């Protein structure tokens, strides 16, 4: 009798567990389905949550897809838009040279990122961290009103300390210093390192605090990968270089090889707008309130039109339009002569892979430059899993051998060029907050093309079926399955 009673009790527990598991699967399925992610991603999450109820739920809670809402500083945007609206038509007519492809790309960027075509009066391509940090130091020293910085990685090392001390000097002199750092990428930046800045009157904010409890649902997966510096609203910088010895060849012989762009002119107004909206978001402050608090004239000074047409592109999980991803695809699809892509992380979507191979098959010179060895073995393996398909379609793939390649550029024909913070991968296209500059015309294109050819001299061309051995091929194939998470 005792055995029968225990068996009934045991069956009852199993019944309640089955009911609980079924209800869990139904509720979680509804939650995931309402996210309206890609079908493959949705099915993957459903299977993992059903197979691993506790662990799967925890992973989804921290790393699963979610929507972010951010308000724009409408006063910042509308003020500059009203001043540049009259000149935009002249810019399009004079600078875009009547090329319908350029007009279409520019319209796409404006529609998805909400930044109009603007211009630069001057620009300088900075190759390597040493040249970049020299130019940054020069611009910061010359600042008289404000210095705004936003970085994914800011390390408390020799390079970071030198820049911090310069910022302290400017803050003590009465210059407004605002430093926005990503809480995860710059996690080593502690209170002790930042205290001299704070004591001097500088303002410091962290983007997406990683501490549990700071938000109802953590946003560990959504980082600001942007690198922006604006001084007095007159000069701006963006590109791939973070503030770290790891990218300073004066300090480390194995420093990352990277490029950065220094710009002047009206285009800086829009880099400034990106920074101020990120600043307001990080402070959890109402954009309207922040716009009242700041000196609009000093933030967005009037500048004459330049001869170099440019446009800011931003993207992030706060927008489902994925502007940087669309801009890259639009530029690739518009190519007639050449597509030269440099990226440290090459993990393309199916659409991006098809765009590159289609371009090659229709006769466009498609060349892709990636590092021989990146800072992630998984990313390197995933990238190599695509090489054979690319090479079969006529794409030339090169691996940079000198150091870790960290540049992120795209050269299309002789009149479209993109430089910025976005890698050619899922994370940059769909998860991170990124910023790029797209140049129309020969100026930026020529500089990036020259850099690409220079980098090829320190690279080797990958041959078809370069990955020999079952183990290496299996690793690359397995790494490719993780592509959406890399």
N, C-alpha and C positions, 0 to 999 in steps of 0.2 A: 504493500500500500504506500509506504514511504517513497519507493522508487517511482510509482505511478504519479504521486503528487508532485515529486520533483520534476518529472518529465513534463507534466502539464504546466508547471511553473516556468520551466525552461522554454517550452513552446510559446507561452504567453509573452515572454521577454522577446523572443525572436519576432513574434507578430508585431509587437509595438515598435521594435527596431525597424522592421520592414516598412511599417506605416510612416515612421519618422523619416526614414531615408527617402521614401517616395515623395513626401511633402517637401522635403529639402530640395530634391531634384526639380520639382515643379516650380517652387519659388525662385530658385537660382536660375532656372532656365528662362523664366519670364524676365528676371533682372538682366540677364545677359542678352537676350533677344532684343530688349528695348534699347540696347546700346547701338544696334544697327551697324555692327562692325562687318568687315569682310566675311563672307560665308565660311572660308577655311578657318579663319581665326575664331569665329563664333563656335564652329563645331569642335575645334581643339579645346576651347575653354569648357564647353559643355562636357566633353569626355573626361577631361582632367578633374573637373569638379565632381562628377559622378563617381569616378574611380577613387579619388582621394578627398572625401568630404571635408575633413578638417584642414589638411594641408592645402588642398586646392582652393578652399575659400580664403585662407590666409594669403596665399600668393595672389589671388585675384584682387583681394582688398588692397594690397600694397602696390601691385604692378599691373593690374588689369586696366583696360581702356576706360577713360572717363572724360567728361567734358568740363572745361574750365570757362568761366565767364569773366571778362574784363571790360571795364568801361574805358573808352578812349577820352582823351582830353580834347573835347570838341573845340574848345576855344583856341587851343594851339593849332589844330588842323584848319579850322575855318578861317582864322586870321591869315595864315600864310596862303591858304588857297585863294582867298579874295585878292591877295596882292599878286599872285603869280598867274591867275586865270587869264589875264589879258596877254601875257607873254607866252603862254603855252602854245598857242597856235603858231606864233612866229617861230618858236623853237622847233615845232614839228615840221614846218615848211622849210626852214633854213637848214636844220641840222640832220633831220632824218632822211633828207635827200630824196624824198618822194618814193622811197622803197616801201612797198606795201607790206613786206614781211616784217620790217622793223615796226611799222605802225601797229600791226596785229600783236606782236609781242608786247609792245608798250601798253596797248589797251588791255591785254590780258593781265599784266602786272598791276595796272591801275585798278582793274575790276576785282582782283583777288587780294591785293595787299593794301589798296586804298592810298597809294602814293603816286602822285602825278609825275610825269616826265619833268626833270629839273636839269641843272647843268652845273659844271664845275669850271672855275676860272683857272684852276691849276691842279695837277695831281703828280704824285711821285710813287713809283712802285719800289717798295723797300724789300730787299732780299736778305733774309736772315734776321735773327733776333738782335744781333749787335747793331745793325743799321736801324732797325725799328726802334730799339730803346734809345738810341741817340736822338732820333727824330722826335720821339715822344718827350724826352727830357728837354729838348730845345723848345718845343711848343708849350710845355708846362711852365718853363722859366719865363716865357714871354707873356703868359696869361695875366690879365689885369682885373678881370671880373669873376670868372668862374672856371673850374676844371671839373668835368664830369667823366667818370670812369665806370664801365661795366665789364666785368670779366668772369668767365667760367672758372679759370684757374688763376689764383693769385697766391704764390707761395711765400712763406716768411724766410726766404733764403737771401743770398747776396743781391740778386737782381731785385727781388721784392722789397728788400730793406732800402736799397738805394732810391727806388721810386717813392717809397713811403716817406723817407726823410725829405725828399724834394717837395712832396705834398704838404708835409708839416711846415716847411719853410714858407710855402705859398699861403697856407691857412693863417699862419701867424702874421703875414703881411696884409691880411684882410681879404684875400681871395676866397670866394665860396668854393669849398671842395666837397663834392658828393661822390662817394665810392659805393658802388653796388656790386656785391660779390655773390656768386652762387654758393649756397650753404653746403652743398655736397662737394662740388669741384674745389672749393677753397676751404675745406673743412679744417685744414691745419692752421688757418688764420685765427689765432686765439685772442683773448682780451688783452694779454700782455703786449702782443705785437701791435695791436690797434690803439692802445691807450695813448701813445704820443699824438696820434692823429686826433683822437677825441679831445685831448687836453688842449690842442691847438685850435679847436673849434670846428673841425671837419665833421661831416655827417657820414655815417656808415650804415648801410642796410644789407641784410641778407635775403636772398631770393629763395623762397620755398624752404623754410626751416624744416630740417629733417627730423626734429624731435617728435616722438609720438605724443599725441595729445594737443599738438599745436593746431590741428585741423580735425574736423569730423572724420575725414578720410584723407590719409597721407597722400602727398603728391611727390613721392620719392622719384618716380620715373620722369617727371617733367622738370627739366633743368633749363636755366638760361645759358645757352652755349655761345651767347653773343660776346664779342669783344668790341667795345666802343669807347673811344675817347674823343671828347669835344672840349675845346678851349675857347672861351669867349664867344661861342657860337660862330666863329670864323673859320676854324680849322677842325678837321675831323679825321679819325683813323678807324679802320676796321680791317679784318682779315683773319688769319689763322693763329697769330702769335699770342700766346698767353704770357702772363708775368711770372716767369720761372727760370731758374738756371738751366733747366732742361732744354730751353730754347735760346740760350745765349752762348754762342760759340766762343766768345771771349773767355768764358768760364769753363765750358766743357767742350772738349774736342769732338765728342759724339752728340752734340746738341742737335735737336730736330732741325731739318731743313724746311724753311717756311717762307711765306711771303705775306706782306701787309701793304695796305694802300693808305696814303696820306692825301687828303683832298681839301680843297678850298673852294669857296663860292656857295651859291644857293643850295647845293645838294646837302651841305652841312646842316641846314635848317631841318631836314627830314631825319638825319641821324639823331639830331637833338630831340626831335619829337619821339623817336623810338625810345631813347633813354628816359625822357621825362615820364612817359607812360609806364615804362617798367619800374621807375622809381616810385611812382604813385601806387602801383600795384603792390610792390614789395612793402611799402609802408602801411598798406591796407587803408589808404587815405582816399577820400572822395576826389576824383580827378578835378571836379569843379572847384573844390576848395583849394587844391594845390595850384591850379591855374591862377587863382586870385592871389595866392601867397608869393608867387614868383614875379620877377621883373621881365615882362614879355619882350620889351624892346631889347633888353640885353641878351635874352635867350635866343631870340630870332631876329638878328639884325638884318636890315636891308642890305643887299649886295647886288652889284650889277650882274647881268646874265653872263655866263661864260660860253666858251666855244666848244665845250665838251659835254654833249648830252648824256645824262645819267639818270638813274632811277633807283630808289631804295626798294628792296624786296624784304619783307619779313614773313615769317610763318611760325606757327606754334599750335599747341593743343587747344588754344582759345578760338581757333578758326578751323572750320572743316574744309576750307577751300585749298589749303596746302599750296600757298602761292609759290614758294621756292621750287617745289617739286614740279608744278605746272610750268614755271618759267624755264626750267631746264629741259623739260620735254618739248616745249614750244620751240626753243632755240635749236634743239637737235633736229626736230622735224622740219625746221625751216632751212637747214643747211643745204648748200649746193656744192661747196668745194671742200671744206674741211671741218672736222670736229676733233679738237685736241682737249682731252679731259685729264686733269690731274687731281687725284684724290687719295688720301691715306687709307680710307675705308671704302672699298667698293663692294657693296651688297645691294645690287639693283632690284627693283621690282620687276615683275614680268613685263609691264608696259615699258619701263626704261630700257630693259634688255632688248625688247623688240625694236624700240626706236633706234638704238645704236646699230643693231644688226641690219635693220631695214636700210638705214642710211648707207652703210657699207655696201650692201647688195645693189643699191642704185648708183654706186660709183663715187660716193663721197669718201674722202680720205679720213678714216676714223682711227685715231690713235689714243690709247689709254695708258697713263703712267701711274703706277702704284708702287708702294715700297716693297722691296724684296722681303723685308721682315718688319712687320708693324709691331706696335706695343701690345698686340693681342693675337696670340696664336690662333684663337678661334676665328677672328675676323680674317686673318691671312688665309686660313683654310677655306673659309666660305668664299672668299674672293676667287681663289684658284679654281673652285668648282665651276666657275663660269667661263674660264679661259678657253677651253676647247670649243665651246659653242661660238664664242666671239671670233676665234681664229678661223674656224671653218667658214664663217661669213665674210672673211677678208679683213677683219679688224686687226690692227697691229697692237699687241700688248707688250708693254715694257715694265721691267721692275728696276726701281732706283736702288743702287747698291751702296752709295757712299755713306748714307746715314738713314735715320728714320725720316721718311718724307711726310710732311704734314701740310703741304700746300693744298688749297681747294680752289681750283680755277677751271674755267671752261672757255675755250676759244672757238668761235664758230665763224667760218668764212673770214672776211676781213672787216666786219662791221658789228659783230656782237661779241661781248666778252662779259664773263661773270667772275667775281671774286668775293669771298666772304668767309663765313664761319661754317657753312653747311657742307658736310661730307656727302658722298653719293651713296647714301644708305637709308634704311628705314628710320633709324633713330633721328637723323637730322631732318628728314622729309616729313615725319609725322608726330614725333614726340617732343623734341627739343624746341626751345625758342631760339630761332636763328635770324641772322641778318646778312644780306648780301647787297652788293652794288652791281648793277648791270649797266654797262657802257655801250652806247650806240655810236658807231663810227670807228675810224681807224686808230684813235689815240690809245685807249686802254687795250684794245685788241692787239696792237703792235707790241706793246710792252709785255703782255702775257705770252704772246707767241714767241718772242725772243727768249723769255725765261724758259718756256717749254723746251725749245731746241737746245738751250744750254744744259738743262737737266737731263736730256736724252744722252748727252755725252758721258754721263756717269751712270748709264743704265744699260741693261741688256734686253734684247728682244726675246720674248717667251715663245718657245716652239710648240707645235701641236703635240698633245699628249706628253707634255713636259713632266707631268707627275707620274713617275713610274713606281711600281710597287703597290700591292694590294692595301697595305696598311695606310699609306699616305692618301690614296684615293678614297678609302673608306672614311678616314678622318675628315677630309674635305667635304664629302657627301653628307656626313653627319652634321658638320658645322653649318652646312647650307640649310638644314632643317631649322636651325635656330635663327635664321636670317631676320625674322621680324623682331627678335629680341636684342639684336646686336647694335 
